[in-house]
Amino acid sequence: MKNYLMEFVGTFFLVLTIALTGDPMIIGIMLTALVYMGGHVSGAHYNPAVTIAFLMRGKMESRDVPGYMVAQIFGAFLATLFSYWFQGNIFTVAAGAGVGIDKVLAAEILFTFVLVLVILNVATTRALEGNYIYGVAIGFTVWASAYAVGGISGAALNPAVSIGPALFAATQGVDALGNVWLYILGPVAGGVIATLLFTVFNPDDA
């Protein structure tokens, strides 16, 4: 149960930081701290795409996957509620003005791919077992990715970051569910591809 609670807490503060600031640097710094906070408890996924990658790597039990994802999405939902209470506006992930679906999907696939590949290499390989760089590497990857494609796709790179806010928006009569599929398909596809390529780079850890 403590691993689900950690996933809830970590995702809550990640999404609350995203919603309140929208600042790639602040988001990356917060994620770095949250990864160090929860890495030894739950693996500090805070992201369904990462949870799927860890499942594919054999680093978690399949029975834990639903609990992780529910905790992540509920954390994101509640974070959006608090953001709305603090600021009075509903946070949702949105693409840049005039950006087509193809570009949004490509950005989410590519940058979730690199995020998950970094996570798997720094957090699940025997060669780097026990290292203390993993949190910085993950936080910096999100920081750089948000700068790179924030104006294109919104740089969710995480289905929970889209699903939770969209569900909260629906409770307020705002339809934000129409494009959520992009932020599910893109990150999940990017994460799966990264996990498959990870085994090529690290055959001894396959």
C-alpha positions as CSV (number, residue, x, y, z in Angstrom):
1,M,0.0,0.0,0.0
2,K,2.8,2.4,0.7
3,N,4.0,2.2,-2.9
4,Y,0.6,3.3,-4.1
5,L,0.5,6.2,-1.6
6,M,3.9,7.3,-2.7
7,E,2.8,7.3,-6.4
8,F,-0.2,9.4,-5.4
9,V,1.9,11.9,-3.5
10,G,4.6,12.2,-6.1
11,T,2.2,12.6,-9.0
12,F,0.1,15.1,-7.0
13,F,3.1,17.4,-6.4
14,L,4.4,16.9,-9.9
15,V,1.1,17.9,-11.6
16,L,0.5,20.7,-9.1
17,T,3.8,22.2,-9.9
18,I,3.1,21.9,-13.7
19,A,-0.3,23.5,-13.3
20,L,0.8,26.3,-11.0
21,T,4.0,27.3,-12.8
22,G,4.3,25.8,-16.3
23,D,8.0,26.5,-16.0
24,P,10.2,23.7,-17.4
25,M,13.1,24.4,-15.0
26,I,10.9,24.4,-11.9
27,I,9.1,21.3,-13.1
28,G,12.4,19.5,-13.6
29,I,13.7,20.6,-10.2
30,M,10.6,19.4,-8.5
31,L,10.6,16.0,-10.3
32,T,14.3,15.5,-9.3
33,A,13.4,16.0,-5.7
34,L,10.3,13.8,-6.0
35,V,12.3,11.0,-7.7
36,Y,14.8,11.0,-4.8
37,M,11.9,11.0,-2.3
38,G,10.1,8.0,-3.7
39,G,12.6,6.0,-5.6
40,H,13.3,3.6,-2.8
41,V,9.6,3.2,-1.9
42,S,7.7,2.8,-5.2
43,G,10.3,3.3,-7.9
44,A,9.1,6.9,-8.3
45,H,7.3,6.3,-11.6
46,Y,4.6,9.1,-11.3
47,N,3.8,8.2,-14.9
48,P,1.8,5.3,-16.4
49,A,4.2,5.1,-19.3
50,V,7.0,4.5,-16.9
51,T,5.0,1.9,-15.0
52,I,4.4,0.0,-18.3
53,A,8.1,0.2,-19.0
54,F,9.0,-1.2,-15.5
55,L,6.5,-4.0,-16.1
56,M,8.1,-4.9,-19.4
57,R,11.5,-4.9,-17.7
58,G,10.3,-7.3,-15.0
59,K,10.9,-4.7,-12.4
60,M,7.4,-4.8,-10.9
61,E,4.5,-7.3,-10.5
62,S,1.6,-7.1,-12.9
63,R,-0.8,-7.1,-10.0
64,D,0.6,-3.7,-8.9
65,V,0.1,-2.0,-12.2
66,P,-3.6,-1.0,-11.8
67,G,-3.0,0.4,-8.3
68,Y,0.0,2.5,-9.6
69,M,-2.1,3.9,-12.4
70,V,-5.1,4.7,-10.3
71,A,-2.9,6.4,-7.7
72,Q,-1.1,8.4,-10.5
73,I,-4.3,9.5,-12.1
74,F,-6.1,10.4,-8.9
75,G,-3.0,12.4,-7.8
76,A,-3.2,14.3,-11.0
77,F,-6.9,14.9,-10.6
78,L,-6.6,16.2,-7.1
79,A,-3.6,18.4,-8.1
80,T,-5.8,20.0,-10.7
81,L,-8.5,20.6,-8.1
82,F,-6.0,22.4,-5.9
83,S,-4.6,24.4,-8.8
84,Y,-8.2,25.5,-9.6
85,W,-8.8,26.5,-6.0
86,F,-5.5,28.5,-5.9
87,Q,-5.7,30.2,-9.3
88,G,-9.3,30.0,-10.4
89,N,-8.5,28.5,-13.8
90,I,-8.7,24.9,-15.0
91,F,-5.3,23.4,-16.0
92,T,-5.3,21.0,-19.0
93,V,-2.6,19.9,-21.4
94,A,-2.9,21.6,-24.7
95,A,-0.9,21.7,-28.0
96,G,0.5,24.9,-29.4
97,A,-1.8,27.1,-31.5
98,G,-2.1,25.6,-35.0
99,V,-0.1,22.5,-34.2
100,G,-1.5,19.4,-36.0
101,I,-2.3,16.1,-34.4
102,D,0.6,14.4,-36.3
103,K,3.2,16.8,-34.7
104,V,1.6,16.5,-31.2
105,L,1.8,12.7,-31.4
106,A,5.3,12.7,-32.8
107,A,6.5,15.0,-30.0
108,E,4.9,12.9,-27.3
109,I,6.4,9.7,-28.7
110,L,9.9,11.1,-29.2
111,F,10.4,12.8,-25.9
112,T,8.7,10.1,-23.8
113,F,11.0,7.7,-25.6
114,V,14.0,9.5,-24.5
115,L,12.7,10.1,-21.0
116,V,11.9,6.4,-20.5
117,L,15.2,5.3,-22.0
118,V,17.1,7.6,-19.6
119,I,15.0,6.2,-16.6
120,L,15.7,2.6,-17.6
121,N,19.4,3.2,-18.1
122,V,20.0,5.1,-14.9
123,A,17.6,3.3,-12.6
124,T,17.4,-0.4,-13.7
125,T,20.8,-1.4,-15.0
126,R,23.3,-3.5,-13.0
127,A,26.1,-1.3,-14.3
128,L,24.7,1.7,-12.5
129,E,23.1,0.0,-9.5
130,G,23.3,2.1,-6.4
131,N,24.1,5.3,-8.2
132,Y,23.0,8.7,-7.0
133,I,22.7,10.4,-10.4
134,Y,19.3,8.9,-11.4
135,G,17.2,11.7,-10.0
136,V,19.2,14.5,-11.6
137,A,19.3,12.6,-14.9
138,I,15.5,12.1,-14.9
139,G,14.7,15.7,-13.8
140,F,17.0,17.2,-16.3
141,T,15.5,15.1,-19.1
142,V,12.0,16.4,-18.3
143,W,13.4,20.0,-18.0
144,A,15.0,19.8,-21.4
145,S,12.0,18.0,-23.0
146,A,9.6,20.6,-21.7
147,Y,11.7,23.4,-23.2
148,A,12.0,21.5,-26.5
149,V,8.4,20.5,-27.2
150,G,6.3,22.4,-24.6
151,G,5.1,24.8,-27.4
152,I,4.3,21.9,-29.7
153,S,2.5,19.3,-27.7
154,G,2.4,20.7,-24.2
155,A,5.1,18.2,-23.2
156,A,2.9,16.0,-21.1
157,L,5.1,12.9,-21.7
158,N,2.8,11.2,-19.1
159,P,-0.8,10.0,-19.5
160,A,-1.7,11.0,-15.9
161,V,-0.8,14.6,-16.6
162,S,-3.5,14.7,-19.3
163,I,-6.1,12.3,-17.9
164,G,-6.3,13.7,-14.4
165,P,-6.8,17.3,-15.4
166,A,-9.2,16.3,-18.2
167,L,-11.4,14.4,-15.7
168,F,-11.4,17.3,-13.3
169,A,-12.4,19.6,-16.2
170,A,-15.3,17.4,-17.0
171,T,-16.6,17.8,-13.4
172,Q,-16.7,21.5,-14.1
173,G,-18.6,21.2,-17.3
174,V,-15.5,21.7,-19.5
175,D,-14.9,19.1,-22.3
176,A,-11.2,18.4,-22.4
177,L,-11.3,14.7,-23.1
178,G,-11.3,15.0,-26.9
179,N,-7.5,14.9,-27.3
180,V,-6.6,12.9,-24.3
181,W,-6.0,9.8,-26.5
182,L,-3.0,11.6,-28.0
183,Y,-1.4,11.9,-24.6
184,I,-2.1,8.3,-23.8
185,L,-1.0,6.8,-27.2
186,G,2.1,9.0,-27.6
187,P,3.7,8.4,-24.2
188,V,2.8,4.7,-24.0
189,A,4.2,4.1,-27.6
190,G,7.3,6.1,-26.8
191,G,7.8,4.2,-23.5
192,V,7.3,0.8,-25.2
193,I,9.8,1.6,-28.0
194,A,12.3,2.8,-25.4
195,T,12.0,-0.4,-23.4
196,L,12.5,-2.6,-26.5
197,L,15.6,-0.6,-27.5
198,F,16.9,-0.7,-23.9
199,T,17.4,-4.5,-24.4
200,V,19.6,-3.8,-27.4
201,F,21.8,-1.4,-25.5
202,N,21.9,-3.6,-22.4
203,P,21.6,-7.3,-23.4
204,D,23.0,-8.4,-20.1
205,D,20.1,-6.7,-18.3
206,A,17.4,-8.0,-20.6
